[in-house]
Amino acid sequence: MSNDLHKTDSVPTVSPSAGLDGCLDELDPELRQLSLSIWIRPELAYEEFDAHDVLTAFLENKGLTVTRHYCLPTAYLAEYRSPGYDPALHPTIAYLSEYDALPQIGHACGHNLIAIAGVAASLGCRRLMEDSRKAGEALPERVEGRILCVGCPAEETTGGKIDLLMMDAFSSVDFCMMVHPYGYNIAEPEILGLLECEVEIHGNELDAGLSPWECGAAATDCAVLLYSSLSLLRRTLQPGNQIHGVILEAGRPQSNRKSFAKLHFYLRTRTTLAMDRLKAFFFKALQSVADLYDCTFETKFAEDPFEGLVSNNAMARVYRKYGELLGLQFPRLPPTWGSTDMGNVSNAVPSIHPFFAIGDPSLTLHTKDFQVASGTPEAHQATVQVAKVIALVGFDLLRDKSLQAACKTDFYNSPASSSRNRSVRPE
């Protein structure tokens, strides 16, 4: 593969092999049952024990070395090492699977599909490596490396990948990939960082029913004005900056004369620097409203916020090339937004997180319609197809040092949102 693979006009050198197609076609019925078993039994964050068990049993049965309960009770690590693998010389690629569900609406984010995409890609990439060692394969040298399939719980809540990062689960990984179902194919979706904040507002202890002219406004009034003010001010924010929230509680029984209100807000931006600015904007609005009503307030921010996704451009271009080769179409679309703990991984390791179409383009994540769609045969077929794409991308990463260097250079030069990601240096 040429040294200019990272340019947009370069062409991948690996064709979708009969071995890869045969491998995943043979596994297709089992992958379908695996997906449906997770889809039928949705489990919430950190409670995905059934999904953990069926996925690890499947991977172990297919010959991967499996570590159950890896760092977290419902996480796992499945591994394949080529015969000549040397960690000092050869790369490690990781395919990530998710499998937690949403309350009430189950797999309305399609994590049953993400679960089998990581599994299928891992086994498909292994097959490509095995085929490359067969006689007659015209490669300059034997392809060596390590393939991981990492099971990641709790994406829908506090972010299991953040926990895994803190436990150094990705410290030996060179490149990460996962795919996410959607209404369209998007090679590089724009996904924002997320900081959650709970606000408690405390008012006075006077009884408005007895002397409203003395007691001033209650905490409830303060909460309503804060919510309304931020709703109106949102239109002044730059694209990629968002604030939205909900009033969780307001008022107290008459016997308790101290007024109280609680709100929950979500702050989203592309980068940590932008988040610092939005946080200051949020505080200014909160302080102004509290001062106006003579209320006090307390804030509690999430300890480990989601970071904005940093798509590796060099890797994404290879994904797009193989996707188009296998028939995927990538329409021009406006930014996608949303948030994911994959953003934190992408700030620590060169990564991609493409979206893939599973049906009607009007499908919206976290809806009942999407939950239904994620269990259809059409969604399954689309998942296996993109698993082939990232299997091919992974194989290119294992075999092509110029691509490895391009991805690391792109990662180092990207406007990443975290200061802790500078451990990866360009070669």
N, C-alpha and C positions, 0 to 999 in steps of 0.2 A: 504494500500500500504506500502511496507516495507521501512525501513529507508535507504536502499541502492539503491533506484530507480535511483539515479544519476549515478550508474555504468552502463557500457555498456551492461552487461548481464542481467539486470533487465527487467521485462516484464510488460507492462501496465495492469492494472486490469479492465479497462472499455472496454467492447466490443462495437463495433458500434451498437447502439441500433436501434430497429425498429422505435422508436420514432424519433430519429435523421434522419434516412433515410426517414421516412414518412414525416417529416416536410419539408425537403429540396426537396424531390420529388414533394410534393404538391406545393411548391413555385417555382419549376423549370420554368414553362412557364412565370411567372411574372418576374423572375430573368433574363430570356433570353431577354424579351422585354426591361427591364431596361438597360441591357448591350447594346443592339442594339440602344436604344434611345441616349445613350452617344456616341457610336461609329459613328453613322450617323451624329451627330452634334458635331464635335470636337471643343473644346474651349481652348484658350491659357491660360497661367498662370494668375491667379487672375481675369479671365473673365469667370469662369466656372459657370455662374448663372443658366443656364438650368440644368446642371448636379446637382448642389446643390439643385435645386427645386424638381426635380424628385426623388432624393434619399431621401430627408427629408420627402416628401409626402409619399413615400413608407414605410419608417420606422415608421412614425407616424401612418399610417394606420394599421401597424402590432402590435401596442400597446406599442411602446417604447416612452419614454418621450424625445422630440426633442427640442434642442435649435438651431434655425437657426442663420446664420451669427455669429457663435461662435468665438469671438476674431477677426476674419477676415471676410470680406464681403462674401466670398464663402466657408468658413469653416462651419462645423456643429458638434454638439455633440448629439448623441442618447444614451439613458441610460435605463438600466433595473436594478432594485434593488430587491433582494429577500425579502420576507415579514419580515424576522428577521434580515436583514442586519444592522450591526453596524460598522461604519467606524473604530472604535478603535479595532475591533476584526476580521473583515473579509476583504479579499483582493479585490482589483479592478483590473480587466484585461481589456485591450483595444485592439480592433481590428481596424486597420487603413485602410482607403480607400483613393485612389488617383483617379483623374479623369481629370487632365489637359492633353492637347494634344500638339503635335509638329507643328511648322509652316510647311505648304505645305503638309506634309505627315500624318497629323492627328494622330490617335491612333497607331502609329508605335512602341509604347512601351507598348501597351496593357493595358492602365490605365482604360479602360472600364471594363476589367476583374478584375483588382485590386479593383475597386469600388464595384462590386457585391460580391467579395470574402469576404470583410470585413462585408458587410451587411448580407450575408448568414451565416457566422460563428457566428455573434452575435445572430441571431435568432436561429441557431442550438444549440448554447451553452445554451441559455435560455430554449430551449425545454429539454435539458438534466437535467437542474436544476429543472424544473417543474416535470419531470418524477421521479426524485429522491425523491420527496416529497410524491409520491403516496404510498399507502399501499402496503406492501410486499417488498419494496426495502430494501435490507439488507445492510444498511450503518451504521457505528458506531454512526454517528450523522447527523443531518440535514445539508445539504449543503447550506451555505449562502454566499453572496457576491454581487458584483456589476459588471455589464458588460457594457462596453462603445463601441460604434462604432464612431470613430472620422474621420470626413471628412477633408482631408488634401489637400489644393490646391498647385499649383505652384512647384511641385517637379522638373520639367524640367528646372527651371530657378534659382531663388535665394533661393528656398527651403522654402515652406510654413511651414513645420514642425519646422524649426528653429525659425520662427516668433512665432509659437504656444508655443515652449519651452520658449521663452523669455517672453511670456505672462502668464507663469505658467499653461498652459493648461494640462500639464502632472504631475503636482505636487502631485496629489492624486492617481496616477496610480502606481501599483506595478509591472505589467508585460505587455509587449506590443508584438503584433504579426501582421505581414502582410505577404502576399505572392506576388510573382512577376512572370509573365509568361516569359518563356525562351524556349530554344530548348531541355533542359534536366531538370531532377529533381535533385536539389542540396540542401541538408539540411542546409549547412553552407557555402554559397558563400563567397569568399574573395573579399570584396569591399573596394576600397581605398578612403581616404580623398581627397578633391579637393580644391585647392586654385587658383583662377583666377587672372591674372595680365595683366593690359594694360600698354604698354610701348610707350612713345612718344620720338622720337629722333629729335633733332634740330641740323642742320648743319650751315655752314657759309652763308654769304649773297653775296658772289662774284659770278660772272657769269662764269660758266665753259666754255661757248662758246667763251668768250673773252680771258680769261687767265687761262686755266685749270691747268697750272703748279703752279699757285699761290693759287687757291681756295682749293686745297686738294680734298678729297672725299666728296661727298654729303651724306646727311642723308640716302638716298636710298641705297647707297653702304654699309653704316654701318648696315642698317636693313637686307640686304641680307646676309652679313657675319655673323651677329648675328644668324639669322635663320639657316644658313648652319652649323655654328659651333655647335649649340645646337643639331641639327639633327645628326651630327657625334658623339658628346659626349654622346648621349643617350645610346649607346651601352656599355659605361663604367659604367652606373648606375646599382646598385643592383636590383634584381627582386623586384617588388613592388614599385619602384621609377620611375616616368615617367615625362617627360617634352615634351609637343608638343604645337604647336601654328600655327598662320597664320599671314601673312602680310595684314593688313587691308587697308593701304593707303601709298602711297609713291610719292614724287615729288610735285612740285608746278607749276602753270602756269608761263611762262617766265616773266610775268609782276611782279610777286612776287618772288624776288630773294632769299628769305630765304628758304633753303631746309628743308624738314620735312618728317617724316615717323611715322607710327603708327602700332604696332603689338599687338596681343592678345595671351597670353600664358596660358596653363593649367599645374599646378604642382600637381602631385598625389603621395601620400605616404600612408602607413598603419597607422602611428601614428603622433601625433603633434611633437614629438621630431625629427622624421625622416623628417617631413616637414620643421622644422627649419634648418636642415642640407642641404636639397635640395634647400631651399630658398637662403642660403649662397652661394651654388654652382652656382645658377642662377645669383645672383648679381655679382659674380666674373667674370663670362663669359661676362655679360653685360658691366661691368666697363672696362674690358680688350679691348673689341671691340670699345667702345666709346673713350677710350684713344688713341687707334691706329689711329682712324680717326679724332681725335680732335673734337668730337661732344659732346653735352650735352644730358642728358636724364631725363625723369620723369617717375616714376612708380606709378600706382594706383592699389593696391591690394583690392580684395573683402573684405568687412568688416566682413562678417560672412561665413567663409569657411565651406564646408562639411567635416565632420569628418569620419574617417575610421569606417566601420561597426565592432561592437564587438558582434558576435553571442554568445548567452548564450548557452554553451555546454550542460548543464543539460537539458534545455528546448528543444534544438535541438535533443537530443537523444530520447526524448519522441515523438517529431514530426516524427522522422525517424521510430520509432517503429510503430506508428499508420499508417504512410504512407505505410510501407511495408505490414501491416495488411490489408490495403485497396487496395493493388495491385500495389503501386508505386515501381519503381526500381530506385536505386541511383547508377549510374555508377561512377567509379573512373575517375576523370577529373582533368586537370591542373587548376590552379587558374583562377578565372573568371574576376576579376578587375571591372572597371567601378566605378561610384560614385553615392551616393544618400544622401538626407537629413535624411533618416532613420538612417544613421550612427550617426548623432547627438543625435537622440532619444536613440539609443542603448548605448550611453555613459552616458545617464542620467537615464535610466530605463532598467532592464533586458529585453532583446528583442531577437526575431528571425525574419529573413527576408529570408525565403527559396525561391528558384526558382522552378517553376513547368513547366513541358513540355506541350506544346500545339499543337505539330505537328512534322513536320520534324526537326530532330536534327540540320540541317544546318541553321535553321532560325537565323537571326541576328537582334538584337534590332536596332531600328531607321532606318529601311529600309521599302520600299514599300511592300515587301513580308511579313514582320511581321505585317504591318498594315492590310493587307488582312487576314492573319491568325487569327488575334485577333477578327475578326468578324464571324468566322466559328462556326458551331455547335460543332465540335470536341474541339475547344478551350473552349467553354462554358461548355461542359461536364467535361473537366479537371479542370476547375475552381470550379465547384460545388463539385467535389471530394476532392480537397485540402481544400475547406471550411469546409468539414466534418472533415478533419484531424485536423485543428487548432481549431475547435469547441471542439473536444475531448481533445486536449492539454489544452485548456482553462478550461474545466471542471475538469481535473486532478489538475490543479493549484488551483482551487477554493476549492477542497475537500481534498487535501493532504498536510498537513503541512510539512512533510519531503521533498516533492518536492519543496515547497516554499523556505525552508531553503537551499536546495541544489542549487537552482537557484540564490539566493542572495549571497551565498558563492562563487559560480562560478563568479558572476558579480564582487564582491569585489576583487577577486584574479586575474581577467583578466588583460592583458596588455592594459588597456583602453587608448585612445588617448586624453583624456580630464581630467583636474584636477577638473572639477566641478561635476563629477559624483560620488564623494565619499559619497554622502548622504545616499546611500543604504548600510546598514551594515548587515553582516551575523548574523543569529540568533543563 
